Amino acid sequence: MKKLNPPQQQAVHHTEGALLILAGAGSGKTQVITTRIVHLLKDKRIPAENILAVTFTNKAAREMRERVSSMAGSMADGIVISTFHSLGVRILRRDIRALGFKPNFSIYSTSDQAGVLRQAMRERGIDPKQIDPNLLLWKISGLKNRLISPQEFKPESSDRIELATAAVYLRYQELLKGFNAIDFDDIIMLSVKLLQTNTAILGHWQERFRYIMVDEYQDTNASQYLLISLLAKKHRNLCVVGDDDQSIYGWRGAEVQNILNFEHDYANCKVIKLEQNYRSTSSILDAANSVIRNNPIRTDKALWTASGLGREIDLFVADNEEEEAAKVVDSMMMEQFKGKLSWSDMAILYRSNAQSRAFEEKLRQERIPYVVIGGMQFYERKEVKDAIAYLKVIDNPSDEASLLRIINFPRRGIGDNTLNHLNQWSMEHDVPLFDALGRVSEIPDISVSSKKAVIAFHSMMKEVIAGFGKNRLGEQVNTLFNRLRIEDELYRTLNDAAQARKHIENIEQVVNSLALYEEQNPRGTLSAFLERISLMDEDKPSEDDKEHGQNAVTLMSLHSSKGLEFSHVYLVGVEEELLPHKRSIEEDPSCAEERRLCYVGITRARQHLTISRCLTRRKYGALEERRPSRFLAEIPEHLLNTTSCDAGDKEVDSADMAKDFFAQMLGD
């Protein structure tokens, strides 16, 4: 407790009733949350199983769990520290029977959802060439996050997308239930439905979780807000931690009003502001405060630090994006040389991923290592999804999306026509697809050779499912994959042997991952392993682990940067219609969320911040004039050191670098 400042200590000790902790960027909120949990366990003697802490990513939950365990030891056994979706799955695994599902339900990934949606579209006579299935999935996701069921959805009669959504939504949900499956958005929606409609179930979970903490509360959507409200309604020992100034996910359903209205929702709640920043210099914080105070609706707070003023903020004004990239990379080389910084101490943050091109080209040209955050995650790769689909069918034979994925992988001569006939017969006779495979002899219009292939596949899967034990899961799966001769299939179908080897290594990693999971969780089940994989989808995309460990400059979007920090941040493209984004200006002239995004970018910097903008940019090959962002005008001039990209500047920079180099050599 000695390490905590007075407001932090106050937050730790306030344990009864509602508490709102307004935690500014870099204000040590994670330490406050973990210390508060340990205080509940050790000093207040609250049983671990009565404490719930909820956050948004698996990484944050894991780190919080590790910190609490290291501080409280075995007293922390039984505490639930999880993401919203992990919490929802916990509730559903116990109680989903009340909604007509079996507890071994599958959680469908985006690609699984797409297959189910296309089937619903076919059945409703909607042409995917006329209406994009992904758009309908996005619409359905938005409805679920707002807790609007198919029966409650009232489309605008003139909007064809709305009408198509209404036609497909109900059938999509019926198909999912028939497969004993739910999608990601169902996890919270069905949990809320359970708690709203069954007082006994609600009572159980309210008694279980008497003390609740929610991190990043400003990022909650309507369904997450209601889930927490229901759980906390009885005991009202709810502590929420967040910062309305860092609410940047409105585009995916987050509602900043949830944190702004907390005092109204919980009368007599205690409000504590954490405004002392332990990350950045005063110059950086003054710039951030100057920008964010222009937002019309926010809680009043201002970050400050005891660490001193620090350097001025550099502002680069470039003729175009190539010169902007050149200036930034030249500055990086100078910083690395003069400040003895590692490449990994530096990051380039941008509003749009398309901005990375010029910087990547310049970094390559200078042979500077870099990593672009984003890209395809391991469990999104096709060969990995195919391997996981086998495990899902073993765990839940009713999972028809996974069954359709594996029925002809590796290829066994079961074509689309055969699958269509199987699907049709399955629906007409109300027989699960897996059972229909075993009755393929009863289905007309399927060739003899295809029937043989289907029967062989069904027999093999029945044998595998029946013989699948609870121990040595990794070994059993490895035996199955060898039996399937997946390696042969990949070498046969991929022309490039090196590419085939990469795919084989990825499938090998699935087996390794399962074996490691079993080693770390001796009582772990295949269901629990698959659940863990499904819940990884809620984490933002991250770089490959090999890349993450190297000494490299980080390139990433502002949205991806939240929660991270770097010694030197380059905030680039600070121009009207880029930051703030053109679409956002049209949707919200006040640009409140874009201003918060700029604030997040500024506060990622520890020691130094460089901002850059262009006078012109190319659009479809033609040069367009650019205007400085309104956010730049909100930063006081005395904080900025402005340089333009002309030949004179470049010569001075080179001369300065040479002078510094020789001075260091001579020991000056």
N, C-alpha and C positions, 0 to 999 in steps of 0.2 A: 504493500500500500504506500510505502514511502516514495516510490517512483511516480505515483500519480499526482497530478496537480489538483487543487481544491475542487473544481467542477467535476473532474473524473472521479474523485473519491466520493463526492455527493451522489453521483450516478450509481456507483457500486453499492452504497449503503441504502439507497431507496429501493426497498424490495416489495413493499405491499402497495397494491393499487396500481393505477395506470401511470406510466412514465414515458415521456417523449424525450429522447436524447437527440438533439440537433447537432450532428457531428460533422463539422466542416472537413474539407479535404486535408489529409495528413494530420488529423487531430488525435490519433491514437485510439480510434474507436474499437478496434479488435482487442486491444489490451483491456479496455474497459469491459467489453462483453465477457471475455474469458475470466477476468478477475471477479466480475459480478456473479458468474455461475459458480466459481469456486467459493465465494462468500456464502452463497445460498447453501452449498453442500457442507462446508466446514463449520461456518459460524452459526448459520440459521438451522442447520441440521435438517434441511429439506431432503427427503429421499430422492435419489437420482432419477428414479422412474417417473417422478412427478414434475420433472423439468424438461421443457422442450425449447430448443433453439433452432430457428429456421433461417436459412440464407438462400442465395440464388444459384450458386454453383457447387458442384461436387468438391472442387479444389478448396473453396472457402470453408465448406463444412468439414472436410478432412483436416485442414490446418487448425480449425477451431477445436476439433475433437482431440487432436494431438496435444495442443497447448493445455487444454483442460486436464487431460490424462496426466501430463507431466507435472501439473501443479496439485492435482487432487488424488492421484493414484487410484487405488481400487474404489475409493468413494464415488468415483465417476462412473462406475460400472452400472449400466442400465439407463443412463441418460440418453435422450434422443437429440442428436445434433444432425440435422439433415436439410436437404433442399425441400422446397414446396412439393415437388413431384414425388420425392422419396416418402415424404409424409403422407401424401395422398395414397400411394401404393400400399403403405403400411395399413391405412384405414381400410382400403378396399380388400386386401388379402384376408382380413379378418371378417369383414361384414358384407362383401359384395353379393352374397347369396340373396340378401334382401331385395336386390335389384334384378334377380333372375339370372345371374352369371355364376359360373363355377370359379372357385378360388384360384385355379391354375390358369386364369386368363392370360392371353398374350398381349404384349404392348406393341402396337404396330408402328414401324418407322415410317418416314415420309414416303419411301418407295412402296412399302406395303399398302399404305393409305391410297396411293395413286391407283393401284390395281383394283382395289375395292370401289373407288369412286368411278373408275371407267366402267365397271360392271353395272353400277347403279345408273350411270348415264345411258348405257346401252338399253337397259330395261325400261328406262323412261323416254327412250327415243330421242336423246339429245346427242347431236353430232359433235365429237371432240374437235373436229376441224372448224366448226362454227363458234364454239365456246371453249376456251382454254380450261382444261381440267384443273390446272394449278390455280387458276383464278377462283374456281369454285371451292377448292380446298382452303384457300386463303379466306374466302368469305365464311365458310363453315367454321374455321378456326376462330375467326373474330366473334362469331355468334356464341360459340362455346365459352370463350373467355369472358363474354358478357352474360353468361348463364342463360342464353336464350335457346330453348329446346326446339326441335322441329315443329312441334304442335304450337308453340308460342310465336314462331316467326311469321310476321305479316309482311310479305313483299310489297314493294311499290308496283302497282299494276302495270305501269308503262315501261318498267325497266326489265329488259330481257334477261340480264344477268341475275337480277333478284328473283325473277320467275323461275329461272333454271335452278337456282340455289334451293328455292322452296321445293321444287319437284324432286331434287336429288337428295337433299339433306335427310329426309325421313327414311328413304330406302337405304341410304348409306349406313345409317345407324342400325337399321334392321339387319343388314348384312353383317356388320361387325358383331352384333350380338349372336347371330347364328354361328359365327366362327369362334365364339367365346373369346372375343378380342376387343380391346379398346384402343383408341389412339391417344396421343400425348395430351391433347386438350381435354379428353374425357377424364383423365386422372383427377383433376381438380373439380371439374363439373360434377362428376358422379359422387365424389367425396362430399361435396356440398349438398347434393340431392339426398344422400344417405342421412346426413346429420339433420337436414330440414324435415325429413319425413318420418324419422324413427326416433322417438324421444329416448328409448332405452339405449340405442347406439350412441346418440348425442351425449347422454348422461355418462356412459362408460368413458368416452374420450375426454369429457370435461373433468371428470375425477382423475383420470390418468395424468392429464397435463394441467396442473394447478398453477404453475409458473411458466409463462411463455415469453420468449424473446424473439424478435424478428429483426434481422439485419437488412440493410438496404430497403427500408420500408417505402421509400419514394418510388421504387420500381415495381410495386405490386399492382396487379390489374384487378378488375372487379371481382373475379372469382376467388383470387387469393385473399383479397380483402375480406370477403364474406366468410371464407373458411376460417381465418384467424378470429374474426368477430364471433362466430358461433362457438369456437373452442374456448374463447376467453370470457364468454358472456356470464358464466356462473361465478367464477372466483375473481375475475377482473384484475388479476395480477399480470398485466400485459405491459411489457417494456418494448417499445419500438425504437430502432436506431436508424437514422437516415439523414439525408441532406436534400431538401427540395431544390437547391442550386445544382445538384448533380443528377436531376431526373432527365435522362436523355433517351429514354426508350418508349416515348409516346407512340411511335410508329408501330410498335408491336404490342400495344394495349396497355402499357403502364399509365397509371393515372396519378399525376402529381397531387391532385386534390385529396388523395387518401392521407397523405402526411400533413397537408395544409389544414385539413378538417379534423385532425385527431383530437385537438382540444375540445372541439364541439361534440365529437362522438363520445368522449369520456370526460364527463364533468368532473371538476376537481383534480384533473390529472396534473402531475408535476412536470414542468418543462425545464430541462437543463441544456445549456448551450456549451458545446466544446469548440472554442474559437482559437485556442492556442495551437499553432501549426508547428510540427516538428520536422518538416520536410524541406521547405523552400525558404529563400531569402526574402527580405522585406520588399525589395523591388518587384519581385515576381508576385507576391501577395497583394501589394498595392495595385498592380495592374489588374489582377483577377478581381479584387474588390470593386475597382472602378468600373469594370465591365458589367459585373453581375448586378450591381445596385440599380442599373437601368431597367431591370425587369419589373413590370408593373405589380405582379402579385407574388410575394415571397415572404418568408419569415426574416425578420431583421437580424442580421449577424454580420460580423466582419472578421476575417482571419488576421492574426498577428503572430509575430515570432520574436523570440529573444535572440535569434542567431545573427542579427545585423543586416545592413542594407544590401550588401552584395553588389555585383556588377550591374551596369545598365542593361536594359534589354536591347539587343541589336535588331534593327529593322532593315532588311534588304529589299530594295526596289529594283526589279529586273525588267529588261525589255520584253522577255518572253520566257516560256517555261524551260527552255534549254539553258538560258543564262541563269535562271533561278536555280536550277539544279547544279550548274557549275559553281555558282557562288556558295551554295550550301555545302557542297562537297569540298571545295577549297577551304572553307571555314573549318570543316571537320578535320581535315589534314593538319591545319594550323593548331587546332585545339588539341589534337592527339599529340602533336609534337611539343607544344608549349606547356600544356597542362598535364602531360603524361597520363592522359585518359586512355582507357581501352576503347576499342570500337563499340563494345557492348554497353558502354556508358552513354551512348548517343542514340537518339531516336528521331525519325522523321515522321511527323503526324500530319495527316491530310483528311479532308472532308470526304473525298470520293476516291475509291480504289484506283480509278483510271489515272489519277495523278501520279501514281508510282512510276510510270514508264520512264519519264525523263530522268528521274533520280536513279533508277536501276541501271539505265544505260551509262550514266556518268560514273556510278560506283564501279561498274564492270570495267569501264575504260581505265579507271585509276587502280584497278585490282584491289578494291577494298571489299572485304567480306561483308555480306549483308543477309538478312533473312526477312522475308515478307510474311507477316502474320496473316493467317488465313489459309486457304487451300483445303484440299480434301482430307478429312480426318480418316484415321485407320479404319474405323468400323463403317465408313461410307463406301469403301472400295468394293467393287462388284464381287470379286472372288471371296472376300471376307463375308459379304452378305450371303453368298451362296452357302458357305460353310456354316454360318450361324443359322441359316434356315433349316438345315438338317437337325440341329440341336433343338430348334423351336418345335419342329414336328415331333421329335422324340418326346419332348415335354408336354406338348399339347397337340394331339393329332387333329383336333378341330380347327387348327390354324391353317385355313385354306390358302391364304396369301403365300405363306412359306411353303406349303405343299405344292402349289403351282410353280413355285420358283425352282424346286429341286426335282420335280418329276421327270424332267428331261436333262438334268445335269448330274453327272456326265451324260452325254447324249446316249439315249437308249431307244431311239426310233419312235418316240411318242410325239406326234406333231400337233399343230394347232387345231386341226379338224377333230382329232381324237379328244383333245381337251374340251373343245366346244360341246361335243356330244356328251362327254362325261358331266360337264357342268349343267347342261340342259336336263339330262336325266336325273341328276342329283336334285335339282330344284323342283322338277315335276313330281318326283316321288318323295320329296321331303326327306331325303337321305343325306347325311353328311358326306362330303366329297371323299373322305378317306374310306368310308364304308362302301361308297359307290365303286371305288377301284376294285374291291374284292368281288363285286357283282358285275364286273364288266361283261361277262359272258351273256348277261341278260339284255345288254344294250345293242340294238341293231345299228347298222351303218358304220361300224368300226371294223377295220380289216382284221383278219386272223393274226397277222404278224404283230399288229399294234396291241391286240388283246393279250397276246403272249407276253409282250413287253410290260404291259400294265400289271398283269398278274404276278410276273416275276418281281417287279418293283414293290408291289403291295405285300407280297410274301416276305421279301427281305426286310421291309420296314416294320412289319408286324413282329418278326423275329427279333430285330434290333430293340424295338420298344419293350417287348416282353422280357428280354434278357438284360436290359440296362439296369445295372446295380447302382447302389447309393455310394459306393466307394470307388476309388481309382477312376474318377470321371475322365481325366486327361488321357489315361491309357486306353479306356474304352473308345473314346472319340478318335484317337489316333488309329486304333484298329479298324474302326469304321471307314475312315478316310483312305486307309491303305486298301481296304476291300473294294472301295468305290473306284480305285485307280484314278484319283483326281489328277495326280501328277501327269500321267499319260495323256489325259484329256487336255490339260493346259499346253503341253508340248505340241499336241496335235493341232489345237485350234489357234494357237498364237504362232505366227510365223517367226517371230524373234525369240531365240532361245534365252537371251538375257532377260527379256521381258517375262518369259514364262517362269524363269527362276525367281524373279521378284515376286510374282504372284504366288508361287509355291512357298516362298519364305513367309508371305503374309498369312497363308493358311496355317503354316507351321506355328506362327505367332498366336493364332486362335487356340491351338492345342496348348501352347505354352501358357497363355493367359488363363485358361481353364485350370491347368495343373497348378499354377501359382495361386490362383484363387482358392483352390482346395487346400493347398498347403497353409495358407494364411487363415482359412476358415474351415477347420476340421469337420464341422457339422454343416458346412455349406452344401446346398443342393444345386442341381442344374437350373431349377426355376430361379433361385436367388442369383445365380451367375448371369442368366439371361436378363433378369430384371435390372441388374447393375449395368449391363451394356445398354439396355434401352434408355436408362436414365442419364447416360452420358450425352444424349442428344441435346439436353438442356444447356450444356456448357457451350460458351461461344467457341468458334473454331480456333484452334491453336496450332502452332508450328510443330513440325516433327521433332521428337525428343532429341534426335541427334543434332539438329540445327540449333535447338534451344541452348544447348550446352556450349556452343562455340563462341569465340570472341568475334562478334559480328554486329554491325549497325542494324537496328530494328526499324523496319518500315511498317506502318500500320495506320488504319483508319482511326479517327477520333473516338468512334463508338467502341472500337476494340481496346483502346488505351485505358479505359476507366479501371481504376484500381491498381494501375502500374505507376512506376516512377523511374526517372532517368536523370543522371547528372546534368546532361545537356539536351534540351529538347528543341527541335526545329519545327515550328508550327508554320506550315507552308500554305500558299494559295489563299491568303486572308484577303479575299476580294468579294465584292457584292456578287450575288448569284452563284457563289461557290461556298463561302462561309460568311454570311448565311446563304444556304442553298436556294436556288431559284424557286424550286417547288415549294419549299417551306415559306418563302416570302409570300407566295400566292395564297397559301393555306392560312397563314397567320402573320399578318403585317407587323405585329409586334415582335416577331421572331424570338419569342421567349425561350423555346427549346433550343434553337440554334445558338442563342447567347449562352445558355447553360453548357452547350457542347464546347463552345469557345473557352468558357471558364474551366471546364474539365481539362482541355488541352493545356492551358496555361499552368494549371496546378499540378501537372505531371512532372514539371521541372524542379530539380533540387537546387542546383547551383547557378545554372544559366539558361536563359531562354532567348532564342532567336526567332523572329517572325519574318516571313517573306511574302511578297506579293509581286504580281506581274503587271506591266503596262498593257501588254497584249497577250492573247492566247489564240491558238489555232482551233477552229471548229470546222470539221469537214474540209480541212485544208486551207480555209480562208482565215486571215488574221482579224481578230475582233479586239476592239479597245476594251480595257477593263478598268473598273473603278475600285478604289480602296474600300474595304469593308467598313460598314458603320461601326463595327466593334473597335477598329483601330482608332477612330476619332474619340472613342470613350476612354482610351488610355492616356493619361496626362503626358504631355510632350516631354517633361523633364525626366521621365523614366526611359525614354527611347533614345537610342543612338542610331541615327539614320544614315545609311550608305546606299548609293546608287551603283548599278553595274555598268560602269563605263571603263574604257581602256586605262584611264589614269588610276582608277581604284585598283585595278588588277595589278598594275605595275607596283603600286605602293605596297599591296599585300605581299607580292613576291619579294620585294626588297626587304620588308619587315621580317619575313620568314627567314631570308638568307642572313640578315643581321642577327636575329635571335640564335640561329644555328651556330654561326661563328662565335658569337658571344659565349654560348654554352661550352663550345670546344675550348675556348681560351680561359674558361673559368670565371668570366665576369659576372 
